[in-house]
């Protein structure tokens, strides 16, 4: 099974090696990441993040996620909802406050 490296720059949290296509809410907790999760279904915006990664490091957002991102981070093309993100490669994640 392939793994992907998730880093949290600017925090004290160590990088995590997760299975490719991992469901982030199942692997990232308050003990091992700066991320918080609420609804886990793409609605509440609690898990809003900014992703720094190469093209193809994650599946693109689906229509529902794009709609939520228009509400929570309309000016940020790198914003994603961590609960909806499907990681395919290494990435750096920074927690954002929703607008
Ligand atoms: S946890 Fe609610 S949108 Fe991700």
Boltz pocket constraint, residues with backbone or C-beta under 6 A from the ligand:
constraints:
  - pocket:
      binder: B
      contacts: [[A, 36], [A, 37], [A, 38], [A, 39], [A, 40], [A, 41], [A, 42], [A, 43], [A, 44], [A, 45], [A, 46], [A, 47], [A, 48], [A, 81], [A, 82], [A, 83], [A, 84]]
      max_distance: 6.0
